[in-house]
Amino acid sequence: MHECERLKSIMKLIEKACNRVGRDPEEVTLLGASKTVPPERIRAFYGCGLRTFGENRVQEFLKKYEALAGLTIDWHFIGRLQTNKVKHLVGKVSLIHSLDRVSLAEEIQKRAQKADLVQRVLIEVNMGGEETKGGVSPKEVFGLFTHIQNLPNLKVEGLMTIPPYRENQEEVRPFFRGLRELKEELEHRFGVRLKHLSMGMSHDFEVAIEEGATIVRIGTMLFGERN
């Protein structure tokens, strides 16, 4: 299937999921999760109208950032982030999805302050309590959020999760719902508005949208199977 056809079919599914729960499809950003995808394919999807792409590895991202410098791509970082790699991202990515510890927040603060900008971030929450995944536990979110309130060059815009994989989308729904409720609790407790819930991937994004996702991270369905 041609790139533009693939993109269109996913946009239709996003629209249908929104319609089922009375949401405006404009509220949902389709992020192309472009790990291992070569720059020319990203360029092709850009030509079809996709503007937001997310990378998982800093070195790979930097190569693509250079190769596609002429395009106005909205780059996000969606992978686990080592503290020593933060300096390569600040000023290049608009949103970091994977903030999950105080030391990382402190480093982003330091680098963003140096670059004289405010770095937008999402707190990653490990809703399934899986040891193999990054993210703070739901209980720890409040402490991390409190700490970030004292970091002027960080702006928390919401939460992100990668729930446990389930064949049946419905079995993942409680994790997405839990993340939304956590966001609402944060808003209530801190008197803030958090606009983003980054949740849902190729196999479960429709349920994620029904539960309030504002960013869905689509890789396989958009780019095909990858190694």
C-alpha positions, 0 to 999 in steps of 0.5 A: 500500500502506498504511503499516503493510502496507509496514512489515510486509512489510519486517519479514518480509524482515528476519526471513527474511534473519535466519533464513537465517543463524541470527540473531535478528531482534531484533538488526536495527533498521529505520531509516526513511531519511526524507529529504524525507518530510513529518512527517505521513507519519513520524507515520503510520509511527510509528503503525504501530510504527516508532520509528527515523528517520534524516535527511540534512540538518540544517535539514530534521531540525530542522523535523521534530524540532520538528513531531514533538516529541510523539513518542518518536522515536529520531532518527539522523543519517545524512548527511554532516555539516559541522562547523558544523552539529554544534551543532544535532544534539547532544542531539537525535539518539541516533546520528550515522552519518557520523563520518569525520574528526578535525575532526568528532570534535573538534567533536562532543566539544566540543559534547557536553562542553558539553551534558554528555552522551556522543554515540554515533557510528559511523565511516563507511567508504568501502569502495568508494573512491568519491570522491563519497562520504564516509567514511574509507578502511578503512586510515584507520579505525584512526588515527581510532579511536585519536584518538577514544579520547582524546575522553571525550564520544564513544562509537564504537558501530560502523561504517557504509558506503554501498557502490557501487550494483549491480543485483545484491545479490550483487555488494555482499556483499564490501563488507558482509563487508569492513566486518564484518571491519574491525569485528572487527579493531578489536574485536580490536586495541583490546579493545572491543565494537562493537555496530553495523554500519549497512549496507544500504538498500532494494535490498541490505539482505537481503545486508547482514543476512546479513553482519551488519548491525544497522541497515538504512537503508530509504527508497524501499521504505518511503516510495516514490520521492522526488525 
